[in-house]
Each structure stands twice: as structure tokens, then as C-alpha cells.
Amino acid sequence: MRRISFLALVFGWIVSASWLHAQGEIITFDAPGAGTGPFQGTLPQQITPAGTTVGYYRDINSVSHAFVRSAHGVVMVFDVPGAGTGAGQGTRAMGMSQARIVGIYIDANRARHGFVRAPDGTITKFDVPGAGTDRGQGTFAASINAAGTVSGGYVDADGVGHGFVRTADGTITSFDPPGSAYTDLDTLGINSAGTVAVPYYDSNSVYHGALRAADGSITIFDVPGAGTGQYQGTITEAINVVGTIPGAYADTNGAYHGFLRAPDGTITTFDVPGAGTGPFQGTIPGGNNPSGATSGQYLDANSVSHGFVRNADGTIVTFDAPGAGTDAGEGTNCFSVSPSGQAMGWYLDSNFTFHGFVGKP
């Protein structure tokens, strides 16, 4: 265990002025030190019930650094000891619960390792047994719940992805859904009951949804209408405190559609008006709060991304962060929504630079 080193502490900091959307206020921000080149900038990952945002930024050298931004705009930046300092290396905060921060750091060999940062700043680093140590391999810690249990994935020395959970006492259990050829790494969300939403694909590269209960039992599901071709199928994105799983399914044309899987297994599908119907276009939910609000992005017919929030009654509000680019590959990506309805994400501008936003669409 090591104590964290603070790189920056900025009080009362909000970079850009608030923007009043027709449906609410959107605040855009950049972490101090964030680069302004293509694919540099600020990439928030999660917003907590208290309105705290965690994520990471890429500096002018494309090195990642973790940040925490309070609901009032106070920003703290940190690096995990041992993180690499070259392009594509560094520290990435991925999630937060009960003031614990979970994430990964990438070393000088570009191998990944997991970490948990305690409320007092102490950092515990860990690797899943069997994780590879070469470039692109290693441990990817994705989410943490109130009990301190971490969920995520790891890539072994053969380049195969697997899931894992790590309890607060450091016990690690790895798993694979039956029939899995590769468990996806960065969307293995975990809720307070210890249930994990697991995206994986089979030997034919078809995606399937799964949830792993705290007792280790695994339930597999597919959304009706999901395609069965390569990189089609059902892709889980997260899980909320009551067990609802938001995600997307790719149809036979490779277009995405949103779904919500209720705790009883009922599946509701939806499309955001204006979503494109071509390959890699469509509706992609990213988060769902206890009140049933779902956040996400949709890609239009020009492959430009826009944010949305779907309320529990099915009504949908769409929005764009001010400054978001309007060409293919640019736009607004919204993938987390707090219990109070604050939506969070990032947007790509016309220079392909990332910026963060928090709003109430």
C-alpha cells in the first residue's frame, strides 16, 4: 500500500460557463493539464449520487492522469506510483463508491494493473492471477460497489479476456460465462448486491449478455432481434442498484438499439428518434439510475454522436454539449446518470479533443 501523490488541487474551478439547454443546464469542463490535441483531453467515466465525477485526462504527451471533480467544481488529480510516463501509459480512474476510487494504471511496458484508492489517499495495487504482462494484457479494474468489491476483466498471456471480482479483503475470483471466447473488459459493472453485468462474445464473435450473482451463478440472455453475425448480438453496459441492466444490441445490419433488462428478466427495447440505422449507428444506452432514467448516446445517419436521457415513462430528451463537433466520429457521449438525474459524459470537438460535461437535460 502506498500513499498517493497529489499533482493538483484546484478550488472552485469550472472551465467554461454554464449553458442553458432547453431542458436544463450543461456545464462543460477540462481537467487542469489536459491536452488539446486529437484524442487528448478530459474523459469522465462515472458520476456518483453526490455529484462527484471521476475519470482521467490525457496530457499534451498523451499520458493519462486520474481526476476527481466534486459537485462544486473542485478538481483533484493523481497518479498511481509505477504508472508509465509515455504516450498511452499512465493512470485512469474508472469508478467510485463510498469515496473509494477504482481504476487501472498502465506501466512502461503498456501492461495494465488494477488499483483501489482509499478515502485517505492510500493506494492498493493488484493483479489478477493469470493476467499477462505484455502490452495490452493485464488487469482492468472497471467498477466498485459500496462494500468495496471490484469487478473487471483481465487479459491473459494468450490474449484472452476473462472476468473477475475482488472483495475488499483482497480475495480475487476469476470467471467466464459458459461458451465465452472472450469476456469484454471495460463494462463489467457491479451493484450493491454484488451482481455483475458481463458482456462477452462466443467463438463466432457474437455478443451475449450475462449477469453473475454474488454466489457465482451466471445467467445468460439475448435480446430478441439481436443479430447472430460477427460482432452482432447483445452487449451489456452497466447494472444499477436494483439490478436493471442497460445495454445495446446489434441487429443483422450491425445497427444498435437500446434495451433495459429488468431484475425479473423482462426486456424492453427502444430507439432514440433520429438514430441512424446503418452499421455502427443507432442507440447505445450507458447507464440507468434507481428511478429508471437511462442515459446514453445515439449515432445519427451521419455517424455523429448525440446524448440522450430516457425517463422511466419512456419519454426521451436529446441534447448536445456546447462545443461538440458535428462531423462523423465527433459529438456528445453520455453514459452515466446519477440518482438525482445529473447526466455525465464527454464530447469530442471538431479537433477530436475530449472535454467533460455534467448536466441535467
C-alpha positions as CSV (number, residue, x, y, z in Angstrom):
1,M,0.0,0.0,0.0
2,R,1.3,3.4,-0.9
3,R,0.2,6.9,-0.2
4,I,-1.0,8.9,-3.2
5,S,0.9,11.9,-4.5
6,F,-1.2,14.9,-5.4
7,L,-0.4,16.7,-8.6
8,A,-3.0,19.4,-8.5
9,L,-5.8,20.7,-6.3
10,V,-8.0,23.4,-7.8
11,F,-10.7,25.0,-5.7
12,G,-14.0,26.2,-7.1
13,W,-12.8,25.5,-10.7
14,I,-15.2,25.3,-13.6
15,V,-13.6,26.0,-17.0
16,S,-16.5,27.1,-19.2
17,A,-19.6,28.9,-18.4
18,S,-22.9,27.1,-17.9
19,W,-25.0,26.6,-20.9
20,L,-28.8,26.6,-20.5
21,H,-30.2,23.9,-22.8
22,A,-34.0,24.0,-23.4
23,Q,-34.3,21.1,-20.9
24,G,-31.6,22.1,-18.4
25,E,-28.1,23.3,-17.6
26,I,-25.0,21.7,-19.1
27,I,-21.6,22.6,-17.6
28,T,-18.5,21.7,-19.7
29,F,-15.1,21.3,-18.1
30,D,-11.5,20.3,-18.7
31,A,-9.2,18.9,-16.1
32,P,-6.1,21.1,-15.4
33,G,-3.2,19.9,-17.6
34,A,-5.4,18.2,-20.2
35,G,-4.0,18.3,-23.7
36,T,-5.8,19.9,-26.6
37,G,-4.6,17.7,-29.5
38,P,-6.5,14.9,-31.2
39,F,-7.7,12.3,-28.8
40,Q,-6.2,14.2,-25.8
41,G,-8.3,16.0,-23.2
42,T,-10.8,15.0,-20.5
43,L,-12.7,11.7,-20.3
44,P,-15.1,11.4,-17.3
45,Q,-16.2,7.9,-16.5
46,Q,-18.8,8.0,-13.7
47,I,-20.9,10.4,-11.6
48,T,-21.8,9.4,-8.1
49,P,-25.0,10.1,-6.1
50,A,-23.3,13.1,-4.6
51,G,-22.5,14.5,-8.0
52,T,-18.8,13.7,-7.8
53,T,-17.3,12.9,-11.2
54,V,-14.3,10.6,-11.7
55,G,-12.3,9.9,-14.8
56,Y,-9.0,10.7,-16.4
57,Y,-7.3,13.1,-18.8
58,R,-4.7,12.8,-21.4
59,D,-2.0,15.5,-21.4
60,I,-0.1,17.0,-24.3
61,N,2.1,13.9,-24.4
62,S,-0.9,11.6,-24.4
63,V,-0.1,10.3,-20.9
64,S,-3.2,9.6,-18.7
65,H,-3.8,11.0,-15.2
66,A,-6.7,10.3,-12.9
67,F,-9.0,13.1,-11.7
68,V,-11.9,13.6,-9.2
69,R,-14.2,16.6,-9.6
70,S,-16.6,17.5,-6.9
71,A,-20.2,18.7,-7.4
72,H,-18.9,22.2,-6.8
73,G,-16.1,22.0,-9.4
74,V,-13.2,21.2,-7.1
75,V,-10.7,19.1,-9.0
76,M,-8.0,16.8,-7.7
77,V,-5.6,14.9,-9.9
78,F,-3.4,11.9,-9.0
79,D,-1.1,9.3,-10.5
80,V,-0.5,5.7,-9.2
81,P,3.1,5.0,-8.3
82,G,4.6,2.8,-11.0
83,A,2.4,4.2,-13.8
84,G,4.3,4.7,-17.1
85,T,5.0,8.2,-18.3
86,G,5.0,7.6,-22.1
87,A,2.2,8.1,-24.6
88,G,-0.6,5.6,-24.0
89,Q,0.5,4.9,-20.4
90,G,-0.4,6.4,-17.0
91,T,-3.4,6.3,-14.6
92,R,-7.1,6.0,-15.3
93,A,-9.8,6.3,-12.7
94,M,-12.9,4.3,-13.8
95,G,-15.3,4.3,-11.0
96,M,-16.1,5.4,-7.4
97,S,-18.2,4.3,-4.4
98,Q,-18.1,5.4,-0.8
99,A,-15.1,7.6,-1.6
100,R,-13.2,4.7,-2.9
101,I,-11.8,5.0,-6.4
102,V,-11.1,2.1,-8.7
103,G,-9.1,2.1,-11.9
104,I,-6.1,1.0,-13.8
105,Y,-2.6,2.1,-14.4
106,I,-0.5,1.3,-17.4
107,D,3.2,0.7,-16.9
108,A,6.2,1.4,-19.2
109,N,5.6,-1.9,-21.0
110,R,1.9,-0.9,-21.6
111,A,0.6,-3.7,-19.4
112,R,-2.4,-2.9,-17.2
113,H,-2.7,-3.2,-13.5
114,G,-5.6,-2.6,-11.1
115,F,-5.8,-0.2,-8.1
116,V,-8.1,1.0,-5.4
117,R,-7.6,4.3,-3.8
118,A,-9.0,4.6,-0.2
119,P,-10.7,7.8,1.1
120,D,-7.4,8.7,3.0
121,G,-5.5,8.6,-0.3
122,T,-3.8,5.2,0.3
123,I,-3.5,3.2,-2.9
124,T,-3.6,-0.6,-3.1
125,K,-2.4,-2.0,-6.4
126,F,-3.3,-5.5,-7.6
127,D,-3.0,-8.0,-10.4
128,V,-5.4,-10.9,-11.1
129,P,-3.5,-14.2,-11.0
130,G,-3.0,-15.4,-14.6
131,A,-3.0,-11.8,-16.1
132,G,-0.5,-11.3,-18.8
133,T,2.3,-8.8,-18.5
134,D,2.8,-7.8,-22.1
135,R,1.4,-4.8,-24.0
136,G,-2.4,-4.8,-23.9
137,Q,-2.5,-7.5,-21.4
138,G,-3.1,-7.4,-17.6
139,T,-5.8,-6.3,-15.2
140,F,-8.6,-3.9,-16.0
141,A,-10.5,-2.8,-12.8
142,A,-13.8,-1.3,-14.0
143,S,-16.2,-0.8,-11.1
144,I,-16.5,-0.8,-7.4
145,N,-19.6,-1.1,-5.1
146,A,-20.4,0.1,-1.6
147,A,-18.9,-3.0,0.0
148,G,-15.6,-2.4,-1.7
149,T,-15.9,-5.3,-4.2
150,V,-14.3,-4.6,-7.5
151,S,-15.4,-6.0,-10.8
152,G,-13.5,-6.0,-14.0
153,G,-11.6,-8.2,-16.5
154,Y,-8.1,-9.3,-17.3
155,V,-6.3,-10.4,-20.4
156,D,-4.0,-13.5,-20.1
157,A,-0.7,-14.2,-21.8
158,D,-2.6,-15.7,-24.7
159,G,-4.6,-12.5,-25.3
160,V,-7.9,-14.0,-24.0
161,G,-10.2,-11.8,-21.8
162,H,-11.8,-13.1,-18.5
163,G,-13.9,-11.6,-15.8
164,F,-13.0,-11.2,-12.1
165,V,-14.3,-9.9,-8.8
166,R,-12.1,-8.8,-6.0
167,T,-13.6,-8.4,-2.5
168,A,-12.5,-5.7,0.0
169,D,-10.2,-8.2,1.8
170,G,-8.3,-8.8,-1.5
171,T,-9.8,-12.1,-2.4
172,I,-9.9,-12.5,-6.2
173,T,-12.2,-14.8,-8.1
174,S,-12.0,-15.1,-11.9
175,F,-14.8,-16.4,-14.1
176,D,-16.1,-16.8,-17.6
177,P,-19.7,-17.2,-18.8
178,P,-20.3,-20.7,-20.3
179,G,-19.4,-20.5,-24.0
180,S,-17.3,-17.4,-23.7
181,A,-14.3,-17.0,-26.0
182,Y,-13.6,-13.5,-24.7
183,T,-15.0,-11.5,-21.8
184,D,-15.1,-7.8,-22.6
185,L,-13.1,-5.8,-20.1
186,D,-14.4,-2.3,-19.5
187,T,-18.2,-2.6,-18.9
188,L,-18.3,-5.2,-16.2
189,G,-20.5,-3.1,-13.8
190,I,-21.2,-4.3,-10.2
191,N,-24.1,-3.2,-7.9
192,S,-24.5,-3.2,-4.2
193,A,-25.8,-6.9,-4.2
194,G,-22.5,-8.0,-5.8
195,T,-24.2,-8.8,-9.1
196,V,-22.0,-8.1,-12.2
197,A,-23.2,-7.3,-15.7
198,V,-21.0,-9.2,-18.1
199,P,-20.5,-8.6,-21.8
200,Y,-18.8,-11.5,-23.7
201,Y,-18.6,-13.0,-27.2
202,D,-18.5,-16.6,-28.3
203,S,-16.2,-18.4,-30.7
204,N,-18.1,-16.9,-33.6
205,S,-17.6,-13.4,-32.2
206,V,-21.3,-13.0,-31.4
207,Y,-22.0,-11.0,-28.3
208,H,-24.2,-12.2,-25.5
209,G,-25.4,-10.7,-22.2
210,A,-24.8,-12.3,-18.8
211,L,-25.1,-11.5,-15.2
212,R,-23.1,-13.1,-12.4
213,A,-24.7,-13.2,-9.0
214,A,-22.7,-12.8,-5.8
215,D,-22.9,-16.6,-5.3
216,G,-21.1,-17.2,-8.6
217,S,-24.2,-18.3,-10.6
218,I,-24.3,-17.0,-14.1
219,T,-27.4,-16.2,-16.2
220,I,-27.1,-15.7,-19.9
221,F,-29.5,-13.8,-22.1
222,D,-30.0,-12.5,-25.6
223,V,-32.3,-9.6,-26.6
224,P,-34.9,-10.6,-29.2
225,G,-33.9,-9.2,-32.6
226,A,-30.2,-9.3,-31.9
227,G,-28.1,-10.4,-34.8
228,T,-26.1,-13.6,-34.8
229,G,-23.3,-12.5,-37.1
230,Q,-19.8,-11.4,-36.2
231,Y,-19.8,-8.6,-33.7
232,Q,-23.6,-8.5,-33.6
233,G,-25.7,-9.6,-30.6
234,T,-26.3,-8.4,-27.0
235,I,-23.9,-6.0,-25.2
236,T,-24.4,-5.2,-21.6
237,E,-23.2,-1.8,-20.4
238,A,-23.8,-1.5,-16.7
239,I,-26.1,-2.5,-13.8
240,N,-27.9,-0.3,-11.3
241,V,-28.6,-0.9,-7.6
242,V,-31.9,-2.7,-8.2
243,G,-30.5,-5.0,-10.9
244,T,-31.6,-3.3,-14.1
245,I,-29.1,-3.7,-16.9
246,P,-28.9,-1.2,-19.7
247,G,-27.2,-2.1,-22.9
248,A,-27.4,-2.2,-26.7
249,Y,-28.0,-5.0,-29.2
250,A,-26.7,-5.0,-32.8
251,D,-29.1,-6.3,-35.4
252,T,-28.4,-8.2,-38.6
253,N,-27.4,-4.9,-40.3
254,G,-25.0,-4.0,-37.5
255,A,-27.2,-1.1,-36.2
256,Y,-27.5,-0.6,-32.5
257,H,-30.8,-0.5,-30.5
258,G,-31.2,0.2,-26.8
259,F,-32.5,-2.3,-24.2
260,L,-33.3,-2.4,-20.5
261,R,-33.3,-5.8,-18.7
262,A,-35.4,-5.7,-15.5
263,P,-34.4,-7.8,-12.5
264,D,-37.2,-10.3,-13.3
265,G,-35.7,-10.8,-16.8
266,T,-38.2,-8.6,-18.7
267,I,-36.6,-6.9,-21.6
268,T,-37.7,-3.5,-23.0
269,T,-36.2,-2.3,-26.3
270,F,-36.2,1.3,-27.6
271,D,-34.7,3.6,-30.2
272,V,-34.0,7.3,-29.9
273,P,-35.7,9.4,-32.6
274,G,-33.1,10.4,-35.1
275,A,-30.8,7.4,-34.5
276,G,-29.2,6.1,-37.7
277,T,-29.9,2.6,-39.0
278,G,-26.6,1.8,-40.7
279,P,-23.7,-0.3,-39.4
280,F,-22.4,1.1,-36.1
281,Q,-25.1,3.7,-35.9
282,G,-28.2,3.7,-33.6
283,T,-28.9,3.8,-29.9
284,I,-26.4,2.9,-27.2
285,P,-27.5,3.3,-23.5
286,G,-24.7,3.6,-21.0
287,G,-26.3,4.0,-17.5
288,N,-29.5,3.6,-15.6
289,N,-30.4,5.1,-12.2
290,P,-32.7,3.8,-9.4
291,S,-35.6,5.9,-10.7
292,G,-35.4,4.3,-14.1
293,A,-33.8,7.1,-16.0
294,T,-31.4,5.8,-18.7
295,S,-28.6,7.8,-20.2
296,G,-26.7,7.1,-23.4
297,Q,-25.7,8.3,-26.8
298,Y,-27.1,7.8,-30.3
299,L,-25.4,8.0,-33.6
300,D,-27.3,9.6,-36.4
301,A,-27.2,8.8,-40.1
302,N,-24.0,10.8,-40.4
303,S,-22.4,8.9,-37.5
304,V,-22.4,12.0,-35.3
305,S,-23.0,11.2,-31.6
306,H,-25.7,12.9,-29.5
307,G,-26.6,12.5,-25.8
308,F,-30.0,11.4,-24.5
309,V,-31.8,10.6,-21.3
310,R,-34.8,8.3,-21.4
311,N,-37.1,8.8,-18.4
312,A,-38.8,5.9,-16.7
313,D,-42.1,6.6,-18.5
314,G,-40.3,6.2,-21.9
315,T,-40.1,9.9,-22.8
316,I,-36.7,10.8,-24.3
317,V,-34.7,14.1,-24.1
318,T,-31.9,14.5,-26.6
319,F,-29.1,17.1,-26.3
320,D,-25.6,18.1,-27.5
321,A,-22.9,19.6,-25.3
322,P,-21.9,23.1,-26.3
323,G,-18.8,22.9,-28.5
324,A,-19.4,19.3,-29.6
325,G,-18.2,18.5,-33.1
326,T,-20.7,17.9,-35.9
327,D,-18.8,15.6,-38.2
328,A,-18.7,11.8,-38.3
329,G,-16.9,10.4,-35.2
330,E,-17.5,13.6,-33.2
331,G,-20.3,14.7,-30.9
332,T,-21.7,14.0,-27.4
333,N,-21.3,10.8,-25.4
334,C,-23.4,10.4,-22.3
335,F,-23.1,7.2,-20.3
336,S,-23.8,7.9,-16.6
337,V,-26.8,9.3,-14.8
338,S,-26.9,9.9,-11.0
339,P,-30.0,9.2,-8.8
340,S,-30.8,12.9,-8.9
341,G,-30.8,12.8,-12.7
342,Q,-27.5,14.5,-13.4
343,A,-26.2,13.2,-16.7
344,M,-22.4,13.0,-17.3
345,G,-20.1,12.2,-20.2
346,W,-17.7,13.7,-22.6
347,Y,-17.8,15.2,-26.1
348,L,-15.4,15.3,-29.0
349,D,-14.9,18.7,-30.6
350,S,-14.0,19.5,-34.2
351,N,-10.3,18.9,-33.4
352,F,-11.2,15.5,-31.9
353,T,-10.2,16.7,-28.4
354,F,-12.2,15.3,-25.5
355,H,-14.0,17.5,-22.9
356,G,-16.1,16.6,-20.0
357,F,-19.7,17.7,-19.1
358,V,-22.2,17.4,-16.3
359,G,-25.8,18.4,-17.0
360,K,-29.4,18.0,-16.1
361,P,-31.1,17.5,-19.5
